[in-house]
Amino acid sequence: MSVDLDWAEDLARYDLNRPFFKEQSIWAIWLYRLGRRIDAQQEGLLKKISTVFYWTLFRLIETLIGVSLPKSASIGSGLRIWHFGGIFIHPDVVIGKHCTLRQGVTIGNRVENGGVPTIGDNVDFGAYAQVLGGVRIGNDCKIGAMTLVITDIPDGATAVGIPARVIMANHSHDSNAMNAYRNATNL
């Protein structure tokens, strides 16, 4: 059996000895990675049985710890979830590498069949942050606790509030993106 490098990077973010016994959130990440491996299998009886096993565990883990990471979502390696519970990710969401989620985070659409967010690399979400609709959050962003993101956030920015507003931008990133954000939001 080959090594799942994404799973190895996820484990490395936990920096704990035996995280399966100390962090329930790792259960959801493990199941997500397992589901992706099952989807990559060749069609046949083993894949069908594995898929039934996956969906049974998915519903059990979703109910027990309140984390929903559907296998159809595209989530980069190095995912870290601090404080499990109330975390829901839309099946079509794209999340980059080394992102951090906290309790209560929702990343999904605003309306049925509407667009879903695309999240860059190294994005850190505070507790109960909500990202809704076909928005893009750039790389190296911080989204504050209880923030509602319904517009694009440029690379390197920190966003807070309802609705989100950028309070700080990392000037090492593209200043044109920050200027476009300011113009679009009348800041």
mmCIF file of the C-alpha atoms, coordinates in Angstrom:
data_MODEL
# 
_entry.id   MODEL 
# 
loop_
_atom_site.group_PDB 
_atom_site.id 
_atom_site.type_symbol 
_atom_site.label_atom_id 
_atom_site.label_alt_id 
_atom_site.label_comp_id 
_atom_site.label_asym_id 
_atom_site.label_entity_id 
_atom_site.label_seq_id 
_atom_site.pdbx_PDB_ins_code 
_atom_site.Cartn_x 
_atom_site.Cartn_y 
_atom_site.Cartn_z 
_atom_site.occupancy 
_atom_site.B_iso_or_equiv 
_atom_site.pdbx_formal_charge 
_atom_site.auth_seq_id 
_atom_site.auth_comp_id 
_atom_site.auth_asym_id 
_atom_site.auth_atom_id 
_atom_site.pdbx_PDB_model_num 
ATOM 1   C CA . MET A 1 1   ? 0.000   0.000  0.000   1.00 0.00 ? 1   MET A CA 1 
ATOM 2   C CA . SER A 1 2   ? 1.356   3.415  -0.922  1.00 0.00 ? 2   SER A CA 1 
ATOM 3   C CA . VAL A 1 3   ? 1.832   6.228  1.543   1.00 0.00 ? 3   VAL A CA 1 
ATOM 4   C CA . ASP A 1 4   ? -0.767  9.022  1.457   1.00 0.00 ? 4   ASP A CA 1 
ATOM 5   C CA . LEU A 1 5   ? 1.408   12.149 1.541   1.00 0.00 ? 5   LEU A CA 1 
ATOM 6   C CA . ASP A 1 6   ? -1.573  14.446 2.185   1.00 0.00 ? 6   ASP A CA 1 
ATOM 7   C CA . TRP A 1 7   ? -2.466  12.402 5.277   1.00 0.00 ? 7   TRP A CA 1 
ATOM 8   C CA . ALA A 1 8   ? 1.170   12.505 6.434   1.00 0.00 ? 8   ALA A CA 1 
ATOM 9   C CA . GLU A 1 9   ? 1.142   16.311 6.202   1.00 0.00 ? 9   GLU A CA 1 
ATOM 10  C CA . ASP A 1 10  ? -2.190  16.452 8.058   1.00 0.00 ? 10  ASP A CA 1 
ATOM 11  C CA . LEU A 1 11  ? -0.696  14.379 10.896  1.00 0.00 ? 11  LEU A CA 1 
ATOM 12  C CA . ALA A 1 12  ? 2.405   16.577 11.026  1.00 0.00 ? 12  ALA A CA 1 
ATOM 13  C CA . ARG A 1 13  ? 0.219   19.647 11.726  1.00 0.00 ? 13  ARG A CA 1 
ATOM 14  C CA . TYR A 1 14  ? -1.097  17.995 14.901  1.00 0.00 ? 14  TYR A CA 1 
ATOM 15  C CA . ASP A 1 15  ? 2.344   17.737 16.465  1.00 0.00 ? 15  ASP A CA 1 
ATOM 16  C CA . LEU A 1 16  ? 1.053   15.247 19.026  1.00 0.00 ? 16  LEU A CA 1 
ATOM 17  C CA . ASN A 1 17  ? 2.013   11.760 20.007  1.00 0.00 ? 17  ASN A CA 1 
ATOM 18  C CA . ARG A 1 18  ? -0.904  9.506  18.979  1.00 0.00 ? 18  ARG A CA 1 
ATOM 19  C CA . PRO A 1 19  ? -3.357  12.268 17.913  1.00 0.00 ? 19  PRO A CA 1 
ATOM 20  C CA . PHE A 1 20  ? -6.146  9.742  17.261  1.00 0.00 ? 20  PHE A CA 1 
ATOM 21  C CA . PHE A 1 21  ? -6.542  9.413  21.033  1.00 0.00 ? 21  PHE A CA 1 
ATOM 22  C CA . LYS A 1 22  ? -6.236  13.136 21.808  1.00 0.00 ? 22  LYS A CA 1 
ATOM 23  C CA . GLU A 1 23  ? -7.980  15.013 18.978  1.00 0.00 ? 23  GLU A CA 1 
ATOM 24  C CA . GLN A 1 24  ? -11.364 13.901 17.657  1.00 0.00 ? 24  GLN A CA 1 
ATOM 25  C CA . SER A 1 25  ? -11.047 16.231 14.679  1.00 0.00 ? 25  SER A CA 1 
ATOM 26  C CA . ILE A 1 26  ? -8.341  13.996 13.209  1.00 0.00 ? 26  ILE A CA 1 
ATOM 27  C CA . TRP A 1 27  ? -10.993 11.285 12.792  1.00 0.00 ? 27  TRP A CA 1 
ATOM 28  C CA . ALA A 1 28  ? -12.849 13.431 10.245  1.00 0.00 ? 28  ALA A CA 1 
ATOM 29  C CA . ILE A 1 29  ? -9.644  14.264 8.364   1.00 0.00 ? 29  ILE A CA 1 
ATOM 30  C CA . TRP A 1 30  ? -8.621  10.597 8.288   1.00 0.00 ? 30  TRP A CA 1 
ATOM 31  C CA . LEU A 1 31  ? -12.047 9.640  6.934   1.00 0.00 ? 31  LEU A CA 1 
ATOM 32  C CA . TYR A 1 32  ? -11.878 12.389 4.291   1.00 0.00 ? 32  TYR A CA 1 
ATOM 33  C CA . ARG A 1 33  ? -8.493  11.103 3.073   1.00 0.00 ? 33  ARG A CA 1 
ATOM 34  C CA . LEU A 1 34  ? -9.805  7.511  3.120   1.00 0.00 ? 34  LEU A CA 1 
ATOM 35  C CA . GLY A 1 35  ? -12.795 8.553  1.016   1.00 0.00 ? 35  GLY A CA 1 
ATOM 36  C CA . ARG A 1 36  ? -10.489 10.172 -1.551  1.00 0.00 ? 36  ARG A CA 1 
ATOM 37  C CA . ARG A 1 37  ? -8.416  6.970  -1.738  1.00 0.00 ? 37  ARG A CA 1 
ATOM 38  C CA . ILE A 1 38  ? -11.589 4.888  -2.180  1.00 0.00 ? 38  ILE A CA 1 
ATOM 39  C CA . ASP A 1 39  ? -12.727 7.158  -5.032  1.00 0.00 ? 39  ASP A CA 1 
ATOM 40  C CA . ALA A 1 40  ? -9.369  6.579  -6.759  1.00 0.00 ? 40  ALA A CA 1 
ATOM 41  C CA . GLN A 1 41  ? -9.846  2.786  -6.743  1.00 0.00 ? 41  GLN A CA 1 
ATOM 42  C CA . GLN A 1 42  ? -10.795 0.895  -9.870  1.00 0.00 ? 42  GLN A CA 1 
ATOM 43  C CA . GLU A 1 43  ? -14.488 0.201  -10.300 1.00 0.00 ? 43  GLU A CA 1 
ATOM 44  C CA . GLY A 1 44  ? -15.600 -3.126 -8.881  1.00 0.00 ? 44  GLY A CA 1 
ATOM 45  C CA . LEU A 1 45  ? -16.945 -4.958 -5.870  1.00 0.00 ? 45  LEU A CA 1 
ATOM 46  C CA . LEU A 1 46  ? -14.165 -3.818 -3.501  1.00 0.00 ? 46  LEU A CA 1 
ATOM 47  C CA . LYS A 1 47  ? -14.846 -0.156 -4.347  1.00 0.00 ? 47  LYS A CA 1 
ATOM 48  C CA . LYS A 1 48  ? -18.597 -0.625 -3.804  1.00 0.00 ? 48  LYS A CA 1 
ATOM 49  C CA . ILE A 1 49  ? -18.072 -2.273 -0.409  1.00 0.00 ? 49  ILE A CA 1 
ATOM 50  C CA . SER A 1 50  ? -15.498 0.359  0.576   1.00 0.00 ? 50  SER A CA 1 
ATOM 51  C CA . THR A 1 51  ? -17.896 3.144  -0.427  1.00 0.00 ? 51  THR A CA 1 
ATOM 52  C CA . VAL A 1 52  ? -20.674 1.711  1.757   1.00 0.00 ? 52  VAL A CA 1 
ATOM 53  C CA . PHE A 1 53  ? -18.154 1.478  4.628   1.00 0.00 ? 53  PHE A CA 1 
ATOM 54  C CA . TYR A 1 54  ? -17.079 5.100  3.997   1.00 0.00 ? 54  TYR A CA 1 
ATOM 55  C CA . TRP A 1 55  ? -20.642 6.506  3.998   1.00 0.00 ? 55  TRP A CA 1 
ATOM 56  C CA . THR A 1 56  ? -21.517 4.611  7.179   1.00 0.00 ? 56  THR A CA 1 
ATOM 57  C CA . LEU A 1 57  ? -18.452 6.015  8.937   1.00 0.00 ? 57  LEU A CA 1 
ATOM 58  C CA . PHE A 1 58  ? -19.040 9.465  7.430   1.00 0.00 ? 58  PHE A CA 1 
ATOM 59  C CA . ARG A 1 59  ? -22.524 9.731  8.964   1.00 0.00 ? 59  ARG A CA 1 
ATOM 60  C CA . LEU A 1 60  ? -21.288 8.327  12.281  1.00 0.00 ? 60  LEU A CA 1 
ATOM 61  C CA . ILE A 1 61  ? -18.368 10.754 12.556  1.00 0.00 ? 61  ILE A CA 1 
ATOM 62  C CA . GLU A 1 62  ? -20.446 13.687 11.285  1.00 0.00 ? 62  GLU A CA 1 
ATOM 63  C CA . THR A 1 63  ? -23.026 12.958 14.003  1.00 0.00 ? 63  THR A CA 1 
ATOM 64  C CA . LEU A 1 64  ? -20.566 12.222 16.824  1.00 0.00 ? 64  LEU A CA 1 
ATOM 65  C CA . ILE A 1 65  ? -18.121 15.077 16.397  1.00 0.00 ? 65  ILE A CA 1 
ATOM 66  C CA . GLY A 1 66  ? -20.035 17.508 14.180  1.00 0.00 ? 66  GLY A CA 1 
ATOM 67  C CA . VAL A 1 67  ? -17.473 17.745 11.373  1.00 0.00 ? 67  VAL A CA 1 
ATOM 68  C CA . SER A 1 68  ? -18.570 17.264 7.768   1.00 0.00 ? 68  SER A CA 1 
ATOM 69  C CA . LEU A 1 69  ? -15.717 16.936 5.263   1.00 0.00 ? 69  LEU A CA 1 
ATOM 70  C CA . PRO A 1 70  ? -17.283 15.285 2.195   1.00 0.00 ? 70  PRO A CA 1 
ATOM 71  C CA . LYS A 1 71  ? -14.863 13.302 0.051   1.00 0.00 ? 71  LYS A CA 1 
ATOM 72  C CA . SER A 1 72  ? -15.886 15.249 -3.058  1.00 0.00 ? 72  SER A CA 1 
ATOM 73  C CA . ALA A 1 73  ? -14.449 18.486 -1.639  1.00 0.00 ? 73  ALA A CA 1 
ATOM 74  C CA . SER A 1 74  ? -10.904 19.289 -2.728  1.00 0.00 ? 74  SER A CA 1 
ATOM 75  C CA . ILE A 1 75  ? -8.814  19.882 0.397   1.00 0.00 ? 75  ILE A CA 1 
ATOM 76  C CA . GLY A 1 76  ? -5.055  20.350 0.247   1.00 0.00 ? 76  GLY A CA 1 
ATOM 77  C CA . SER A 1 77  ? -2.578  18.620 2.497   1.00 0.00 ? 77  SER A CA 1 
ATOM 78  C CA . GLY A 1 78  ? -1.766  19.787 6.003   1.00 0.00 ? 78  GLY A CA 1 
ATOM 79  C CA . LEU A 1 79  ? -5.339  20.483 7.145   1.00 0.00 ? 79  LEU A CA 1 
ATOM 80  C CA . ARG A 1 80  ? -5.597  21.270 10.881  1.00 0.00 ? 80  ARG A CA 1 
ATOM 81  C CA . ILE A 1 81  ? -8.847  21.443 12.819  1.00 0.00 ? 81  ILE A CA 1 
ATOM 82  C CA . TRP A 1 82  ? -8.676  22.977 16.289  1.00 0.00 ? 82  TRP A CA 1 
ATOM 83  C CA . HIS A 1 83  ? -11.703 22.305 18.475  1.00 0.00 ? 83  HIS A CA 1 
ATOM 84  C CA . PHE A 1 84  ? -14.110 20.060 16.633  1.00 0.00 ? 84  PHE A CA 1 
ATOM 85  C CA . GLY A 1 85  ? -17.841 20.641 16.268  1.00 0.00 ? 85  GLY A CA 1 
ATOM 86  C CA . GLY A 1 86  ? -20.164 22.456 13.923  1.00 0.00 ? 86  GLY A CA 1 
ATOM 87  C CA . ILE A 1 87  ? -17.751 22.420 10.955  1.00 0.00 ? 87  ILE A CA 1 
ATOM 88  C CA . PHE A 1 88  ? -19.484 22.037 7.609   1.00 0.00 ? 88  PHE A CA 1 
ATOM 89  C CA . ILE A 1 89  ? -17.786 22.096 4.218   1.00 0.00 ? 89  ILE A CA 1 
ATOM 90  C CA . HIS A 1 90  ? -19.766 22.085 0.950   1.00 0.00 ? 90  HIS A CA 1 
ATOM 91  C CA . PRO A 1 91  ? -18.952 19.088 -1.281  1.00 0.00 ? 91  PRO A CA 1 
ATOM 92  C CA . ASP A 1 92  ? -17.723 21.341 -4.138  1.00 0.00 ? 92  ASP A CA 1 
ATOM 93  C CA . VAL A 1 93  ? -15.426 23.600 -2.093  1.00 0.00 ? 93  VAL A CA 1 
ATOM 94  C CA . VAL A 1 94  ? -11.727 23.911 -2.913  1.00 0.00 ? 94  VAL A CA 1 
ATOM 95  C CA . ILE A 1 95  ? -9.411  24.468 0.086   1.00 0.00 ? 95  ILE A CA 1 
ATOM 96  C CA . GLY A 1 96  ? -5.668  24.928 -0.330  1.00 0.00 ? 96  GLY A CA 1 
ATOM 97  C CA . LYS A 1 97  ? -2.764  23.492 1.620   1.00 0.00 ? 97  LYS A CA 1 
ATOM 98  C CA . HIS A 1 98  ? -2.010  24.060 5.301   1.00 0.00 ? 98  HIS A CA 1 
ATOM 99  C CA . CYS A 1 99  ? -5.336  25.624 6.231   1.00 0.00 ? 99  CYS A CA 1 
ATOM 100 C CA . THR A 1 100 ? -6.676  25.770 9.775   1.00 0.00 ? 100 THR A CA 1 
ATOM 101 C CA . LEU A 1 101 ? -10.334 25.467 10.786  1.00 0.00 ? 101 LEU A CA 1 
ATOM 102 C CA . ARG A 1 102 ? -11.879 26.016 14.210  1.00 0.00 ? 102 ARG A CA 1 
ATOM 103 C CA . GLN A 1 103 ? -15.237 25.100 15.682  1.00 0.00 ? 103 GLN A CA 1 
ATOM 104 C CA . GLY A 1 104 ? -18.343 26.383 13.959  1.00 0.00 ? 104 GLY A CA 1 
ATOM 105 C CA . VAL A 1 105 ? -16.724 27.139 10.574  1.00 0.00 ? 105 VAL A CA 1 
ATOM 106 C CA . THR A 1 106 ? -19.022 26.850 7.556   1.00 0.00 ? 106 THR A CA 1 
ATOM 107 C CA . ILE A 1 107 ? -17.707 27.049 3.991   1.00 0.00 ? 107 ILE A CA 1 
ATOM 108 C CA . GLY A 1 108 ? -20.473 26.715 1.417   1.00 0.00 ? 108 GLY A CA 1 
ATOM 109 C CA . ASN A 1 109 ? -22.995 28.280 -0.926  1.00 0.00 ? 109 ASN A CA 1 
ATOM 110 C CA . ARG A 1 110 ? -25.410 31.128 -0.220  1.00 0.00 ? 110 ARG A CA 1 
ATOM 111 C CA . VAL A 1 111 ? -28.272 29.737 -2.286  1.00 0.00 ? 111 VAL A CA 1 
ATOM 112 C CA . GLU A 1 112 ? -29.142 26.283 -3.547  1.00 0.00 ? 112 GLU A CA 1 
ATOM 113 C CA . ASN A 1 113 ? -26.987 25.399 -6.558  1.00 0.00 ? 113 ASN A CA 1 
ATOM 114 C CA . GLY A 1 114 ? -25.058 28.650 -6.072  1.00 0.00 ? 114 GLY A CA 1 
ATOM 115 C CA . GLY A 1 115 ? -21.321 29.159 -6.281  1.00 0.00 ? 115 GLY A CA 1 
ATOM 116 C CA . VAL A 1 116 ? -19.001 27.896 -3.563  1.00 0.00 ? 116 VAL A CA 1 
ATOM 117 C CA . PRO A 1 117 ? -15.810 29.381 -2.124  1.00 0.00 ? 117 PRO A CA 1 
ATOM 118 C CA . THR A 1 118 ? -12.257 28.757 -3.255  1.00 0.00 ? 118 THR A CA 1 
ATOM 119 C CA . ILE A 1 119 ? -9.774  29.018 -0.404  1.00 0.00 ? 119 ILE A CA 1 
ATOM 120 C CA . GLY A 1 120 ? -6.050  29.595 -0.960  1.00 0.00 ? 120 GLY A CA 1 
ATOM 121 C CA . ASP A 1 121 ? -3.103  28.096 0.914   1.00 0.00 ? 121 ASP A CA 1 
ATOM 122 C CA . ASN A 1 122 ? -2.257  28.894 4.550   1.00 0.00 ? 122 ASN A CA 1 
ATOM 123 C CA . VAL A 1 123 ? -5.644  30.360 5.468   1.00 0.00 ? 123 VAL A CA 1 
ATOM 124 C CA . ASP A 1 124 ? -6.512  30.464 9.168   1.00 0.00 ? 124 ASP A CA 1 
ATOM 125 C CA . PHE A 1 125 ? -10.207 30.561 10.123  1.00 0.00 ? 125 PHE A CA 1 
ATOM 126 C CA . GLY A 1 126 ? -11.359 31.775 13.531  1.00 0.00 ? 126 GLY A CA 1 
ATOM 127 C CA . ALA A 1 127 ? -14.198 30.137 15.424  1.00 0.00 ? 127 ALA A CA 1 
ATOM 128 C CA . TYR A 1 128 ? -17.630 30.386 13.765  1.00 0.00 ? 128 TYR A CA 1 
ATOM 129 C CA . ALA A 1 129 ? -16.302 32.060 10.605  1.00 0.00 ? 129 ALA A CA 1 
ATOM 130 C CA . GLN A 1 130 ? -18.701 31.702 7.663   1.00 0.00 ? 130 GLN A CA 1 
ATOM 131 C CA . VAL A 1 131 ? -17.595 31.835 4.018   1.00 0.00 ? 131 VAL A CA 1 
ATOM 132 C CA . LEU A 1 132 ? -20.537 31.800 1.624   1.00 0.00 ? 132 LEU A CA 1 
ATOM 133 C CA . GLY A 1 133 ? -20.967 31.966 -2.136  1.00 0.00 ? 133 GLY A CA 1 
ATOM 134 C CA . GLY A 1 134 ? -18.575 31.913 -5.055  1.00 0.00 ? 134 GLY A CA 1 
ATOM 135 C CA . VAL A 1 135 ? -15.887 33.973 -3.332  1.00 0.00 ? 135 VAL A CA 1 
ATOM 136 C CA . ARG A 1 136 ? -12.124 33.584 -3.336  1.00 0.00 ? 136 ARG A CA 1 
ATOM 137 C CA . ILE A 1 137 ? -9.978  33.879 -0.237  1.00 0.00 ? 137 ILE A CA 1 
ATOM 138 C CA . GLY A 1 138 ? -6.360  34.414 -1.202  1.00 0.00 ? 138 GLY A CA 1 
ATOM 139 C CA . ASN A 1 139 ? -3.250  32.771 0.162   1.00 0.00 ? 139 ASN A CA 1 
ATOM 140 C CA . ASP A 1 140 ? -1.911  33.540 3.657   1.00 0.00 ? 140 ASP A CA 1 
ATOM 141 C CA . CYS A 1 141 ? -5.147  35.097 4.939   1.00 0.00 ? 141 CYS A CA 1 
ATOM 142 C CA . LYS A 1 142 ? -6.621  35.232 8.425   1.00 0.00 ? 142 LYS A CA 1 
ATOM 143 C CA . ILE A 1 143 ? -10.388 35.214 8.835   1.00 0.00 ? 143 ILE A CA 1 
ATOM 144 C CA . GLY A 1 144 ? -11.454 36.400 12.284  1.00 0.00 ? 144 GLY A CA 1 
ATOM 145 C CA . ALA A 1 145 ? -13.837 34.664 14.634  1.00 0.00 ? 145 ALA A CA 1 
ATOM 146 C CA . MET A 1 146 ? -17.521 35.096 13.726  1.00 0.00 ? 146 MET A CA 1 
ATOM 147 C CA . THR A 1 147 ? -16.655 36.764 10.419  1.00 0.00 ? 147 THR A CA 1 
ATOM 148 C CA . LEU A 1 148 ? -19.053 36.506 7.471   1.00 0.00 ? 148 LEU A CA 1 
ATOM 149 C CA . VAL A 1 149 ? -17.147 36.460 4.172   1.00 0.00 ? 149 VAL A CA 1 
ATOM 150 C CA . ILE A 1 150 ? -19.329 37.165 1.117   1.00 0.00 ? 150 ILE A CA 1 
ATOM 151 C CA . THR A 1 151 ? -16.754 39.018 -1.039  1.00 0.00 ? 151 THR A CA 1 
ATOM 152 C CA . ASP A 1 152 ? -13.272 38.108 -2.255  1.00 0.00 ? 152 ASP A CA 1 
ATOM 153 C CA . ILE A 1 153 ? -10.387 38.576 0.181   1.00 0.00 ? 153 ILE A CA 1 
ATOM 154 C CA . PRO A 1 154 ? -6.959  39.383 -1.344  1.00 0.00 ? 154 PRO A CA 1 
ATOM 155 C CA . ASP A 1 155 ? -3.763  37.472 -0.576  1.00 0.00 ? 155 ASP A CA 1 
ATOM 156 C CA . GLY A 1 156 ? -2.205  38.182 2.804   1.00 0.00 ? 156 GLY A CA 1 
ATOM 157 C CA . ALA A 1 157 ? -5.220  39.996 4.243   1.00 0.00 ? 157 ALA A CA 1 
ATOM 158 C CA . THR A 1 158 ? -6.853  39.774 7.658   1.00 0.00 ? 158 THR A CA 1 
ATOM 159 C CA . ALA A 1 159 ? -10.647 40.073 7.519   1.00 0.00 ? 159 ALA A CA 1 
ATOM 160 C CA . VAL A 1 160 ? -13.121 40.542 10.371  1.00 0.00 ? 160 VAL A CA 1 
ATOM 161 C CA . GLY A 1 161 ? -16.746 41.530 10.896  1.00 0.00 ? 161 GLY A CA 1 
ATOM 162 C CA . ILE A 1 162 ? -20.215 41.009 9.478   1.00 0.00 ? 162 ILE A CA 1 
ATOM 163 C CA . PRO A 1 163 ? -19.870 41.402 6.568   1.00 0.00 ? 163 PRO A CA 1 
ATOM 164 C CA . ALA A 1 164 ? -16.100 40.898 6.414   1.00 0.00 ? 164 ALA A CA 1 
ATOM 165 C CA . ARG A 1 165 ? -13.864 43.866 5.920   1.00 0.00 ? 165 ARG A CA 1 
ATOM 166 C CA . VAL A 1 166 ? -10.115 43.807 5.525   1.00 0.00 ? 166 VAL A CA 1 
ATOM 167 C CA . ILE A 1 167 ? -8.394  45.417 8.500   1.00 0.00 ? 167 ILE A CA 1 
ATOM 168 C CA . MET A 1 168 ? -4.844  44.555 7.594   1.00 0.00 ? 168 MET A CA 1 
ATOM 169 C CA . ALA A 1 169 ? -3.075  43.523 4.424   1.00 0.00 ? 169 ALA A CA 1 
ATOM 170 C CA . ASN A 1 170 ? 0.336   41.942 4.104   1.00 0.00 ? 170 ASN A CA 1 
ATOM 171 C CA . HIS A 1 171 ? 2.143   44.344 1.820   1.00 0.00 ? 171 HIS A CA 1 
ATOM 172 C CA . SER A 1 172 ? 4.430   41.583 0.538   1.00 0.00 ? 172 SER A CA 1 
ATOM 173 C CA . HIS A 1 173 ? 1.477   40.415 -1.565  1.00 0.00 ? 173 HIS A CA 1 
ATOM 174 C CA . ASP A 1 174 ? 0.088   42.038 -4.678  1.00 0.00 ? 174 ASP A CA 1 
ATOM 175 C CA . SER A 1 175 ? -0.939  45.611 -3.853  1.00 0.00 ? 175 SER A CA 1 
ATOM 176 C CA . ASN A 1 176 ? -3.096  45.694 -7.014  1.00 0.00 ? 176 ASN A CA 1 
ATOM 177 C CA . ALA A 1 177 ? -5.333  43.015 -5.492  1.00 0.00 ? 177 ALA A CA 1 
ATOM 178 C CA . MET A 1 178 ? -5.684  45.079 -2.316  1.00 0.00 ? 178 MET A CA 1 
ATOM 179 C CA . ASN A 1 179 ? -6.488  48.222 -4.307  1.00 0.00 ? 179 ASN A CA 1 
ATOM 180 C CA . ALA A 1 180 ? -9.119  46.312 -6.306  1.00 0.00 ? 180 ALA A CA 1 
ATOM 181 C CA . TYR A 1 181 ? -10.636 45.109 -3.038  1.00 0.00 ? 181 TYR A CA 1 
ATOM 182 C CA . ARG A 1 182 ? -10.743 48.668 -1.621  1.00 0.00 ? 182 ARG A CA 1 
ATOM 183 C CA . ASN A 1 183 ? -12.367 49.981 -4.827  1.00 0.00 ? 183 ASN A CA 1 
ATOM 184 C CA . ALA A 1 184 ? -14.960 47.189 -4.876  1.00 0.00 ? 184 ALA A CA 1 
ATOM 185 C CA . THR A 1 185 ? -15.905 47.739 -1.230  1.00 0.00 ? 185 THR A CA 1 
ATOM 186 C CA . ASN A 1 186 ? -15.613 51.562 -1.251  1.00 0.00 ? 186 ASN A CA 1 
ATOM 187 C CA . LEU A 1 187 ? -12.907 51.644 1.452   1.00 0.00 ? 187 LEU A CA 1 
# 
